[in-house]
Amino acid sequence: MATGPVRLVVIGFCPVTTGRLEELCRRVRTLTDVDAVARALSGSFHLIAADDATTRVQGSVTGLRQVFHTRLGEVPIAADRADLLAVMTGAGIDAGALAARVVCGGMLPPPLGDRSVWAGVSTVAPDHCLLLEPGRAREARWWRAPDPERGLEAGAAALRSALINAVDGRWRPEGGLSADLSGGMDSTSLSFLAARHTPELLTFRWAEAEAGNDDAHFAVQAAGSLPDAHHLVVAQDELPPIFTDPGGLADAERPYLFPRTLARVRYTARLLAEHGSRGHLAGHGADELFSAFPGYLHRLARRHPLTAIRHLRGHRALSRWPRAAVLAQLVRASSPAQWWLTQAEQLTSPPPPRRAPALGWGLSPLRAPVWATDDAVAAAREALRATAEHAAPFAEDRGQHQYLTALRITAPAYRQVSRLFGAAGVALHQPYLDDRVVEAALAVRLHERVTPWRYKPLLAECMRGLVPEVVLGRTTKGDFSADVRAGRQRNLSALLEVFSDSVLADMGLVSPEALRAYLLTPHADISRDITTEKLLGCETWARAALKLQPLGKR
């Protein structure tokens, strides 16, 4: 659209009328003015603006929609997929970036986690835009998270408005809308919001393998309040087990974070399509927005010490936090750069006490697994130290920084999930990751968004009156450990086969003997399965990447 010197295009989900977009564009005289347009639009989208000399490209603030760039000869080019640019330019694997993921795990935090595993392909940070100018490309920051200053009541009202707008925008006049209804607060809230305009909604959930998983109880309670909806529940014996087809690939953009459920997600998407779904609502992003990340306590202890003491007592009573480890973190004044340097130094150290919370600039300490080679650890250390040189907080408050970190870790993987659904003809909608929804949640005071006494209090207050109280008052979260254990046992031989001919081992990143012993060692819990899952994502990606590379770069 062009109503002045700047032309503007919106690509993705953006419930805006032509008239409203024209109104916003009339105020744009320079590319800097596009900041205001981006902040005024709802949804999740790419925004492209251009004047006579420069093109501005940006994605969403979570990284669900990202921008990548590189050079083709002397010309800077950009795309929404890193693997597309890699194929166009013949790029190889960035060995350092891949080593960091192999050693530190798939949940590697940004900015290192943002780094493309394709050599020469750069990732634009979600809070930045890309400026393509004659002969060069540069990045500029345009977005900052709101200061968390709203009280819970006002914040819940703002979040409610943003979520209603986000879900209403997904309404399909021709029908064909479905939604997850797991029994958890996240997906159940979306189902009830959608049922306001689509009472004949198709709801969906996987049945549970864990006898102690109470999702089914709450899902049945919720379904009873949606009498016109059609409820599809898939039994465990109908689902592909966890780790089915472990050599499968999500796509070649980046290592996939969730390969253990890859076959199950593909099956789900096909099943929904067969039942007439053309658009599906999922609760991805809600855990990242509403879960209790403890970093907020660091600033709270300095600004409101009495409140901090009450919260600390509550957390320690419920989670049995070790006193010494908590106090040591609370008194420590550090920077993101120091956090990265500490991870580099302690990469091969024993992990901290298991119940110790993360009150620093990361979500959890980074530790090398036993099967990582010395060369891989050395390369990962180098990457961690290089990251420290330019590390900066995403927000002043450590808690806010942790929320943004969590969003930026998982949002790109949710983009890959969207593609899996899209391949079956179903558009996956993730309203919690819409820009205005994210901003509304982040604007609430951290000590009211997080308390040791309530589960997801902000979302519960936001949905009060729309979602049954039995769901909003839930204090538990479904446990799927039994699914994981059963799937691992059934598919262990297939996992061993994948890693018996490991590309990562050929690259010198993994010790095959140590990895085989690791896989065959009895598991006390599913933590080893999670670690194996992230390695599997790296392995399947590396195999695909080698096939895409020109022969001379393999």
N, C-alpha and C positions, 0 to 999 in steps of 0.2 A: 504494500500500500504506500502511496506517495501523495502527500498533501502539502509538501514543501521541499526544501533542499535535501531531505533525508528520506530514503526509501526503506520500508520496514516490512519484514515477513515474520509471521509466527507459525512454527511447525510443531505439532503435537496436540496435546489436550489443553484447550484454553476456551472456556465458555464465555466468549465475548461477542457482542453483536458488531456488525460492520459499522453501525453508527457510532458506537462507543469507541471502537478502535480509531475511527476517523477523528473523533474528538481529541483523543490522546495524541494522535500524530500531528495535529495542527499546532501543538505546543512544542514540537521538536524542531530545533533549528541547528543543533550540532549533535554529534554522536554522544556527547556527555549527557545530553538531555534524555537519551534513551533509558538512563537509570530510572527516571520517574515512571516511564511507561512500563518497564519490567516490574517495578514494585506495585503498580496499579492492576496488573493482570493476574487473574487466578489461574490455577492449574499447574501443569507440569509440561514444559515445552522448551524448544530451542527458539531463540530470538536472533534474527539476523537483520542488521541495519547497515546501510551504505550511503555515503555521500560520493562526491566525484572522485575522491582519492583513496578512501579507506573503507574497508568492510569490517564491521564489528559482529562477532559471533559469540554466543554464550548459551550455556545449558541451564539446568535447574540448580538450586542452591544446595541440594543434597548430593548431587552427582548421579542421580537416576538417569538424567539426560546429560551426557558429557560431550566435550569437544576435544578433539585431538588434532595435532598439526605436525607437519614435517615439510621438507622441501623436495620438489620434483625438479631436478636440475637447479635452475636459479629462481624458481618460482615457489613461494610459500603456499601450501595448500592445507585445507582443513576438512575434517569429516567427523561424523558421530561414531565411527568405529575405527579403532586402532589397526585391526587386522586388514581392513580395506586399504588403508594407507601403506601398510607393510607390503601388501601384494603389488600395489601400484609402483612402489619404489624399490622392490626387491630387498627389503630390510631383513636383517637376521635377528637372532635372539639376543636380547640384552642379558648377558650372562650374570652380571652383578645383580640386576633386579630379580632375576629368577632365583639366584642363590639366596637372596634375602627372604624370598617367599618360602623356599624349601626349608631353610633353617629356622626362621622366626614364625612360620605358620601362616595360613591363609588370612588370619585376622590381623595382619600387619597394619598398624595404624598409618594414617596419612601424616605428613606428605610422602613418606617413602612408599606407603601402600598405594598412592596414586600413580606412582611411576610406572610407565608402560613397560611391559616385558618385551616389547619390540624395539630393537635398537634404532635410535634416530627419530623415534616417534614420541612427541611430547604430549603430556596430558595437561589440559587447562584446569586449574583448581576450580572447584564449584563456585567459589566466591569471586572468581575473576572472569573477565571476558577476554577474548582474543581479538587483537586489532591487526588485520592484514593490510599492509601498506606496500607500495611498490618496492619489491626487492627484499622485504623483511616482514617478520611477524613479531609482535610483542604482546605481553599479557598485562592487564591492568585490573586492580581490585575494584569492584563496584558494589559489593554487598558485605554487610556486617550483621551479625546476629543482633536482635534487639536486646537491650538491657533488660534483665529479668526483674521488673519493677511492679508488675500487676499483682494484685491480690488474687486469691484462689477464686472467689466469686466472680469478679470482673473477668478474670482470665478464662474461666470456664464458659462464660457467656460468649466471649470473643471466639473461643475455639469451637463452640457449638455452631455459631454462625458460619465459620469457615468450613467446617465439616459438612454442614447442610448444603452449602453452596457447592462443595466438591462432589458430593454424592448426587445431588440433583442434576448437576451438569452431565452425569453419566446416564441419565434417563434415556431410554430408547423408545420412541413412539411405536416402533414395530415389535416391541417386546424382545425376548431373548436375553434377559438379564439374569445372571446368577450371582451368588455370593457364598463365601465360606460361612458356615455356622458351626464352629467347633465346640462352642460352649464357653470359650474364653471371652473376656470383655472386648477384645479388639475386633474380632470378626463379627461377633454378635451385634455390636453397636452399628456396624455398617449394614448388616442385614435389616435391622429395624429402621435405619434411616432410608434405605432403599424401598422398604415395604410401604413407606408413606405414599410413594407415587407408583410403585409396582407391587401391588398386593399379591399378585400371582407369581412372585419371585421364586426361582429355583434355588434352594439352599443345598449346600454340599458339605459333607465331612467324611473323613476317614474314621472307621471304627477303631477302637483302642485295643492293643494287645496287653497292656498293663492293667492288671486287676485293680491296682490302687489309683488308676487314672480316673478322676471324677469328671472329666470333660463330658462324658455321655450324660450324666445326671443333669448338668446345667444346659446342655444342648437340647435335651428333651423338654426341660422346663421352658426354654426360650421358644422352641418350635410350637409349643402349645399356645403361645401368644401370637402366632402368625398363622391363623386358621386357613387363609386363602393361599398360602405358599405351598409349593411342592418340595418335599424334603427327600433328598437323595443321600443315603448312607451306604458306603461301600465297606463290606466286611473285610476283615484282615486276610482271609483266604482268597479273596478276589484281587487283592493288591499285589503288585510285584514286591517281593521282600526288599528290605534295605540292602544296599550294595549289589542289587541285581545289575548285570552287565557292567562291571566296574571299569571296563575299558571304553565305555561310551563317552562321547564328547558333547558338551553343551554348545559351544562355539569356539572359534579360534581367537576371539578378541583378547581374552585373558584367562588365567586359571579359574575354574569355577569353584565357588566355595562350598557347594552343596551336592557333590556327586553321589553321595550315598542314596539320595532320593531322586536322582535324575530319571530313572525308569518309571518311578511312581508318579512324578510330575507329568511326564509325557502321557502316561496312561490316563491321568486325571483330565488333562486337557482334551484328549480324544473323547473321553466319556462325556464330558460336559458338552462338547460339540454334537455328539450323537443325541443328546437330550435337548438340543435346540438352543444352547447358550451361544451367544455371539459376543457377549461382554461379561466379564467376571470380576467381582469385587473381592479383593484380598486385603488382609490386615497387615501386610508387610510394612515395617517402619514404626509400628506402634510400640513395640518393645524398646526400640531405640529412642523414642520420644518420651515414654512414660515410666520406664523402669527406674529403679533406685540406684543411680550411679552415685557413689559416696563422695566424690571429689568436692562437692559443695560445702562439706564440713570445714575445709581449710579456711575459706574466707569467712564463713559463718562464725567460727571460733574467734575471729578477730573483731568482727563487727557486732555480733550479738552473742556474747559468750554464754549467757544463761540459757538461751535457746539451744545453742550448740551442745551444752552439757546435757540437756534433756534428750536431745536427739542421740547423742553418743550413748547414753545409758540405755535408751531403747534399742539401738542397733546392737550393742554388746549383749544385751539380754536375749535378743532374738537370734542373733547370728554367732554369738560366742566369739566376738572379735578379741584377739589377744591384746591386752592393755599396753604392753611395752611397744609392740609394733605400731599400734595406732598413735600413741603419743609421739613416737619418733617421727612419724610422717607429718603430724600436725605442727610440730615445731620447726620442721625443715622448710626453709625458704629456698626454692629452686626455680629454675626456668625450664621451658621445653627443651632447650639445648642441653642442659644438664641431664634431663631425663634420658635423652637419646644417648649421650655419652655413657651414662650409667648402664644402659642396656648393652652397649658395646662391651664394656668392661666385665659385666657379669653374665655374659651370654652363655658361658659354660659353668657358671656357679650353680650350687644347689638352689632350688626354688625357695622363696620365702615361706613362712608358716602358712599352711593351707587356708586358714580362715582369715588371714590378714587382708583387710580391704585395700583397694587401690585409691589412695588419697592424693596422688601426684598427677602428672600430666598424661598418663596413659591409662588404659583400661585394665591391663594386667602386665606383669613382667614378661620379658621375652627371654626364652631359654632354648638352647639348641637341643634337639633330640639326639638320642644315642647313635642313630644311624647316619647322622650328618658327618661328612668327611672333614678332615682338617682344612682342606682347601675351601670347602663350602663355608665353614665357619669363618675363615679368614676373609673371604669375599663379603660375607654378611656383615662382619665387623666393620669393614671398610665402608660399606654402604650406610651403616648406622652412624658412623662418625661423620661422613660427608653430609648426612641429613642434619646433624647437629649444627653445622656451620650456618644454616639458613633457617633453622626452626624458629617459629614464632607462634604465640598462642592464637587459637581461633576465636577466643573470647578471654576477657580478663579473669573471669571466675573459672576456677579449675573444673567445677561441676558443669558449667555451660560448655567448656572446652570438651569435656568427656562426652556430652550428648552429641555435639557436632562430630566428634571423632567416630562415635558409633554409627551415625548416619552415613558418614563418608566411607566407612569400611564396607557396609553391607549394601548400600544403594546400587552400586554397579552390578552386584550379583543379582539383585532383584530385576535389573534391566535384562539380564540374561534369562531369568525366569520368564519375563514378559515375552521374549522371543520364542521360548519353548511353547507357550500358549498360542502365540501368533501363528506358529507353524501348523497348529491344528485348526486355525480359523477362529480362534477366540481371543478377543482383545482383553488383556489383563489390566485392570484398573487398580491403582494403589493410592487411594485418597490421602492416607496419612503422610505420603511423601510429596503432596502438592506444596508449592512454595508458601502460600499464605497459611495453610494449616500448620506447617512447621514453624513459621514465625509466630503464630498465635500461641503455640505450646511453649516455645522458648521465651516468650515475654512474661511468663509467670514466675514469681519468686521461687527460687530453688527450694527453700526449706518448706514451702507449701506444696510444691510439685512432688517433693520426696519427703516421706515421713516413715519412721519405722512402724507406725501403728495402722497404716492403711495401705491397701494395694491399689496402685495407680489412682491416687485421689483426684487428680485433675481430670482424667477421662471419666471417672465415675460421676463427678459433679457435672461435667459437661453433658452427659447422657441422661441425667436424672429426669424422670418423667417421660422419657422416650423408650428406655430399655427396662425390662423387669428388674425390680429391686433385688431379686434373688441372684441375678447375674452381677449387678453393680456391687453387691456386698460380698462377692466371692473373695476369698483370701488365699486361694491355692492356684497353682498353675499345673497343667497337665504334664505328666511324666511319660516320655516315650522310650525309656531305657530298654524295656522289654522288646520293643520293635527292633531296636538297634542290635541287641544281643542275639535275637533270633536270626536276623538278617546276616549278621557277621558269621554266625555258626554255619548257616546254610551256604554262604557264598565265599567262605574262607579259601577254598581251593582256587576259585576264580581270581580272588585278590592275589594269592601267591603266584598265580600264573602271569598276571599282569606285571608284577614286579620282578619276575624271574628273568624278564628280558627288558629291563628298565633302561629307558633313554637317559634318565637322570643319573643312573649309575655309570653309563657310558660317558657322560659329561663330567664325571668325577665328583658329583655332588652327594651321592648316596652310597653307603656301603651295603652291598647286597646281602652279605652274611648277617650283619647287624640288623638289617631291616627284617629279614626272614625270622630271626630269633625274636625280634620285637613282636611280629605278627602272631607267632606261635605261643608266646608267653600268656598264661592265664591272666584275665583282666579282672581287677577288683571292681572297676566301674567302667563307664563308657568314655573316659577321658582319652584313652589310647585310640579308641575308634574315631574320635573327633580329630586327633592328630593324624591318623591314617587317612581320614577323609580329605584333609587339606593337602596332604602329599599326593593323593590320588588326583586331585584337581591339577596339580603342577605336572604330574606325569602324563596325563592324557593331553594336556595343552602342549607340552613339549613335543610329543609325538606328532601332533597336528602341525605345529609350527615348522618342524623339520621338513615335512612334506610340502609345505608352502614355499619354503626357501628355494632360491636358485641353487643349482648343483654346486656352484663354486663356493657357497657360504655354509654348506652343511658340514 
